Amino acid sequence: MKKTIFFISLILSIAGISCEENISPVEGYKERYAFYCILGGDANRHTALLVKSYQNGANTVDPFITGAEIGMFSDNFAIYYRDTLVPRIDTSIYKTPQQYYYIKNYEVPLNKKLDIEVLLPNGKRLTASTTTPDTAEFADNLNVFLPDGESSLLTYSWTPADQNSYVIPYMAFAYYKKVNGVFTYQGEKEVPIMYYEHQNVYTPIYPKAQRQNYITYGKGALIRALLDISRGNINTNDFAVGIYVKFQLKILDKNLSSYYSSTNEKIGEYNINLDQNDYSNITGGYGVFGSYIIQEKTLFFVEDFIDQFGYSVLFNN
């Protein structure tokens, strides 16, 4: 649920939409519609937002459109969205609960064309389609052990199914701390590709969406990420890491790749304004209907390497 609320709150930055570029003193106000729906390969619940532009700049009323019928179709398959509401995180403009449409328990398929149709209460229709991505093929010589010998760089490569699709790499390991004498899961630590150091302050730099078919991590970044989990604690033997390391590729479909290319912004920041000339694939309106999948490769820590930090190694799931 936290992930859903976070996703909705980011998209709701479209609350600042305006229509100045299409307003004519002769024609008067012309209502415009925006639809946003991202199907995530790592999500159980897939959300959608449907909003309209403000009339005469009045932006104190939530632009969310209620009462719409939203259906997604493929071959002989059909699924319909429901609407719901959650507490609003930012109430500086709107005081009412946050609303959105959703489907749940839907697993995003590979390489499948999906069509979506939105029937507005006033009879207007918005339509769009996405072809979900296919998996990439990891290099045969990919070294699954961390670190990679004496090398100062850790490089992983793959062959994408679509050379034009954007990919977001992600590497993380599970870490634990003793609570009442028992190693207890504390979370997942993402590994940055590097740290930027300025005046003895280290800022992690994480992978962004890219078209290149490889990613390189600095061994020093991995070491600093491992040191971070026990920073400020004298007893490093109170900490442990999981031997299995998660390496993922988030593969974006053509629509999300085109959107990223047009805005050059990090995935997740879908804060499109209707007065901007951003990418849209919604027929009859504006916005984005897209999809992504998650592909995972399991890596392994070398136990002798972890021993140097004073940590234990656990066989995590």
Helices and strands as residue ranges (DSSP letters): H 2-11, G 12-16, G 20-22, E 33-40, E 45-52, E 69-74, E 77-80, E 82-86, E 98-104, E 113-119, E 125-131, E 137-138, E 145-146, E 153-159, E 167-179, E 182-190, E 194-198, E 201-205, E 214-218, H 219-228, G 236-238, E 239-252, H 254-263, E 286-301, H 303-307, E 312-314
